[in-house]
Amino acid sequence: MDQAIPFSHPARTDSGFRPLKALHHFRKLIADKEDTEQVFHIIRALSGNSFTKRAREFWSSSMGKSLLAEPQNLVEILDDHKSLRKLPMGTVAHAYCDFMEKEGLTAQGLVDEYEKFADKTEKFDDLLERYGNRQRDTHDLFHVLTGYGRDALGEQCVLAFTYSQNPNLGILFIAYAGGREIKKGLKNVPIYSAIREAQRAGKAAQKIAHQDIRALLAEPLADARKRLGIKEPTQYNRAHEIMRAGGVDPYDLLGQQKAAA
């Protein structure tokens, strides 16, 4: 592989497999579910060798090689809503802008959360770092393309989908541990079924982070989902219907559970 920066920096070391450390950070995440930094700690603590293999496959692909020749700043592309809004209505770009603006999110905001974690760990200018950044920067595109919202269950489903796209036991751990928290008091709601469905969907779909993101943003949303092999999340939608029928707001689920405790 011919590139100006190394695939793996000589000083980089394997973070290993540390389940007790992951549990420590998961407890912090449960105590403060807005503490996104803990997610990065959990993922790092349960990372394996498969990440390196996937990164090497990506940078050796035609898409990866083109990005080495002409690098793209995904954060700048995704946060330039003015340019994205110039694309036709019904495209992924418009759905993405609608989602981000409604939720008050930016791609840079996720980078800022990551930097809180990264400041406490070693950072290297290598292709492994750039591949990890690409996974991070496309996270909210996963929401848009899969149809999973930012409600508690939607976040766990996106994590389960992400695990199958980019296997890391830390991601799967958070998805099911989060599902366990959600399930409390919701015996008849298919929480685990929705998470398992998302996990299967991620495996069946093409890898989103490996796509040409500029081209993907310009595609009609329905066409992009069909091309990528992403189907409607039936169990997730069913879970929402059951919750609403029972007077439960899926988007304030954990807050209602806390109030009832």
C-alpha positions as CSV (number, residue, x, y, z in Angstrom):
1,M,0.0,0.0,0.0
2,D,1.6,3.2,-1.2
3,Q,0.7,6.3,0.8
4,A,2.4,9.3,2.4
5,I,1.3,8.4,6.0
6,P,1.8,4.9,7.5
7,F,-0.9,2.4,7.8
8,S,-0.1,1.9,11.4
9,H,2.2,4.2,13.4
10,P,5.3,2.4,14.8
11,A,4.4,3.7,18.3
12,R,0.9,2.4,18.2
13,T,0.2,-0.5,20.5
14,D,-2.8,-2.9,20.7
15,S,-5.3,-1.7,23.3
16,G,-6.1,-5.4,24.1
17,F,-9.3,-6.9,25.4
18,R,-10.2,-5.5,28.8
19,P,-13.8,-6.4,29.8
20,L,-13.5,-5.1,33.4
21,K,-12.4,-1.7,32.1
22,A,-15.4,-1.7,29.7
23,L,-17.7,-2.5,32.7
24,H,-16.3,0.4,34.6
25,H,-17.0,2.8,31.8
26,F,-20.4,1.3,31.2
27,R,-21.4,2.0,34.8
28,K,-20.4,5.6,34.2
29,L,-22.5,5.7,31.0
30,I,-25.5,4.4,32.9
31,A,-25.1,7.1,35.5
32,D,-25.0,9.8,32.8
33,K,-26.4,8.7,29.5
34,E,-25.3,12.0,27.9
35,D,-21.6,11.2,28.7
36,T,-20.7,10.1,25.1
37,E,-17.0,9.9,26.0
38,Q,-17.7,6.7,27.9
39,V,-18.8,5.0,24.7
40,F,-15.4,5.5,23.1
41,H,-13.7,4.1,26.2
42,I,-15.9,1.0,26.1
43,I,-15.2,0.5,22.4
44,R,-11.5,0.8,22.9
45,A,-11.5,-1.6,25.9
46,L,-13.2,-4.3,23.8
47,S,-11.5,-3.8,20.5
48,G,-10.0,-6.7,18.6
49,N,-7.8,-7.4,15.7
50,S,-10.7,-7.3,13.2
51,F,-10.6,-3.4,13.1
52,T,-7.0,-3.5,11.6
53,K,-8.1,-6.1,9.0
54,R,-11.2,-4.0,7.9
55,A,-9.1,-0.9,7.7
56,R,-6.5,-2.6,5.5
57,E,-9.2,-3.9,3.2
58,F,-10.8,-0.4,2.9
59,W,-7.6,1.4,2.1
60,S,-6.7,-1.2,-0.4
61,S,-10.1,-0.9,-2.2
62,S,-10.7,1.5,-5.1
63,M,-12.7,3.8,-2.8
64,G,-9.9,3.9,-0.3
65,K,-7.2,4.5,-2.9
66,S,-9.1,7.4,-4.4
67,L,-9.4,9.0,-0.9
68,L,-5.6,8.6,-0.4
69,A,-5.1,10.4,-3.7
70,E,-7.7,13.1,-3.0
71,P,-8.6,13.2,0.8
72,Q,-12.1,14.3,1.8
73,N,-13.0,16.0,5.1
74,L,-16.3,14.3,5.9
75,V,-17.1,16.7,8.8
76,E,-16.9,19.7,6.5
77,I,-19.0,18.0,3.8
78,L,-21.6,16.9,6.3
79,D,-21.8,20.2,8.1
80,D,-22.1,22.2,5.0
81,H,-25.9,22.2,4.9
82,K,-26.1,25.1,2.6
83,S,-24.4,23.1,-0.2
84,L,-26.3,19.9,0.7
85,R,-29.6,21.7,0.5
86,K,-28.8,22.5,-3.1
87,L,-29.2,18.8,-4.0
88,P,-32.7,17.7,-5.1
89,M,-35.5,17.2,-2.6
90,G,-35.8,13.6,-1.5
91,T,-32.1,12.9,-1.5
92,V,-30.1,11.5,1.4
93,A,-28.6,15.0,1.8
94,H,-32.0,16.6,2.6
95,A,-33.0,13.8,4.9
96,Y,-29.6,14.1,6.7
97,C,-30.0,17.9,7.0
98,D,-33.6,17.5,8.3
99,F,-32.4,15.0,10.9
100,M,-29.4,16.9,12.1
101,E,-31.2,20.2,12.3
102,K,-34.2,18.7,14.1
103,E,-31.9,17.1,16.7
104,G,-29.6,20.1,17.0
105,L,-26.6,18.0,16.0
106,T,-23.5,18.6,13.9
107,A,-20.8,16.2,12.7
108,Q,-18.3,18.5,14.4
109,G,-20.1,18.0,17.7
110,L,-19.4,14.2,17.6
111,V,-15.7,15.0,16.9
112,D,-15.6,17.3,19.9
113,E,-17.0,14.5,22.1
114,Y,-14.4,12.1,20.7
115,E,-11.6,14.6,21.5
116,K,-12.5,14.5,25.2
117,F,-11.7,10.8,25.0
118,A,-8.8,11.1,22.6
119,D,-7.0,13.7,24.8
120,K,-6.6,10.9,27.4
121,T,-5.2,8.4,24.9
122,E,-2.4,8.3,22.3
123,K,-3.4,9.7,18.9
124,F,-1.4,8.8,15.8
125,D,-1.5,10.2,12.3
126,D,-1.9,7.0,10.4
127,L,-4.5,5.2,8.3
128,L,-5.9,3.3,11.3
129,E,-6.8,6.7,12.9
130,R,-8.3,8.0,9.7
131,Y,-10.4,4.8,9.2
132,G,-11.7,5.1,12.8
133,N,-12.6,8.7,12.2
134,R,-14.6,7.7,9.1
135,Q,-16.6,5.3,11.2
136,R,-17.2,8.0,13.7
137,D,-18.1,10.7,11.2
138,T,-20.7,8.6,9.4
139,H,-22.6,7.6,12.6
140,D,-25.6,10.0,12.0
141,L,-25.9,8.9,8.4
142,F,-26.6,5.4,9.9
143,H,-29.7,6.9,11.6
144,V,-30.9,8.5,8.4
145,L,-30.4,5.4,6.2
146,T,-31.7,2.8,8.7
147,G,-34.7,4.8,9.9
148,Y,-33.7,4.5,13.6
149,G,-34.3,7.6,15.6
150,R,-32.4,9.1,18.5
151,D,-34.8,7.7,21.0
152,A,-33.3,5.2,23.5
153,L,-34.2,2.1,21.5
154,G,-33.2,3.7,18.2
155,E,-29.7,4.4,19.5
156,Q,-29.3,0.8,20.6
157,C,-30.5,-0.4,17.3
158,V,-28.1,1.8,15.4
159,L,-25.3,0.4,17.6
160,A,-26.4,-3.2,16.8
161,F,-26.5,-2.3,13.1
162,T,-23.0,-0.7,13.5
163,Y,-21.6,-3.8,15.2
164,S,-22.5,-6.0,12.2
165,Q,-21.0,-3.4,9.8
166,N,-17.9,-2.9,11.9
167,P,-17.6,-5.7,14.5
168,N,-16.4,-4.6,17.9
169,L,-17.7,-6.3,21.1
170,G,-17.8,-3.0,22.8
171,I,-20.5,-1.7,20.4
172,L,-22.5,-4.9,20.9
173,F,-22.1,-4.8,24.6
174,I,-23.5,-1.3,24.8
175,A,-26.4,-2.2,22.5
176,Y,-27.7,-5.1,24.5
177,A,-26.8,-3.6,27.9
178,G,-28.7,-0.5,26.9
179,G,-31.6,-2.7,25.7
180,R,-31.7,-4.3,29.2
181,E,-32.1,-0.9,30.8
182,I,-34.9,0.0,28.3
183,K,-36.7,-3.3,28.8
184,K,-37.3,-2.6,32.5
185,G,-41.1,-2.1,32.9
186,L,-41.8,-2.9,29.2
187,K,-42.4,-6.6,29.3
188,N,-44.6,-6.8,26.1
189,V,-42.5,-4.5,24.0
190,P,-40.1,-6.3,21.5
191,I,-36.9,-4.4,22.6
192,Y,-34.5,-7.3,22.1
193,S,-36.2,-8.3,18.9
194,A,-35.7,-4.8,17.5
195,I,-32.0,-4.9,18.5
196,R,-31.5,-8.4,17.0
197,E,-33.3,-7.3,13.8
198,A,-30.9,-4.3,13.6
199,Q,-27.9,-6.6,14.0
200,R,-29.1,-8.8,11.2
201,A,-29.8,-5.8,9.0
202,G,-26.3,-4.4,9.5
203,K,-24.8,-7.7,8.4
204,A,-27.0,-7.9,5.3
205,A,-26.3,-4.3,4.1
206,Q,-23.4,-2.9,2.3
207,K,-20.9,-1.1,4.6
208,I,-22.0,2.5,4.8
209,A,-18.7,3.9,5.8
210,H,-17.1,2.3,2.8
211,Q,-19.3,4.3,0.4
212,D,-18.5,7.3,-1.6
213,I,-20.3,9.7,0.8
214,R,-20.6,12.6,-1.7
215,A,-22.3,10.3,-4.2
216,L,-24.5,8.7,-1.4
217,L,-25.7,12.1,-0.3
218,A,-26.9,12.9,-3.8
219,E,-28.9,9.7,-4.1
220,P,-32.7,9.6,-3.6
221,L,-33.1,8.2,-0.1
222,A,-35.3,5.3,-1.2
223,D,-32.9,4.4,-3.9
224,A,-29.9,4.5,-1.5
225,R,-31.6,2.2,1.0
226,K,-32.5,-0.2,-1.8
227,R,-29.0,-0.2,-3.2
228,L,-27.4,-0.7,0.2
229,G,-29.8,-3.5,1.1
230,I,-31.4,-1.7,4.1
231,K,-35.0,-2.7,4.8
232,E,-37.7,-1.0,7.0
233,P,-37.1,-1.7,10.7
234,T,-40.3,-3.5,11.4
235,Q,-39.6,-4.6,15.0
236,Y,-38.4,-1.1,16.0
237,N,-41.6,0.4,14.5
238,R,-43.7,-2.2,16.2
239,A,-42.0,-1.4,19.6
240,H,-42.9,2.3,19.1
241,E,-46.5,1.5,18.3
242,I,-46.9,-0.7,21.4
243,M,-45.2,2.0,23.6
244,R,-47.4,4.8,22.3
245,A,-50.6,2.6,22.7
246,G,-49.6,2.2,26.3
247,G,-49.1,5.9,26.9
248,V,-45.3,5.7,26.8
249,D,-43.3,8.3,24.8
250,P,-40.4,6.4,23.1
251,Y,-38.4,9.6,23.0
252,D,-38.6,10.1,26.7
253,L,-38.6,6.5,27.8
254,L,-35.7,6.5,30.2
255,G,-36.9,9.8,31.8
256,Q,-40.3,8.3,32.4
257,Q,-38.8,5.2,33.9
258,K,-36.6,7.3,36.2
259,A,-39.6,9.3,37.3
260,A,-41.6,6.1,38.0
261,A,-38.7,4.5,40.1
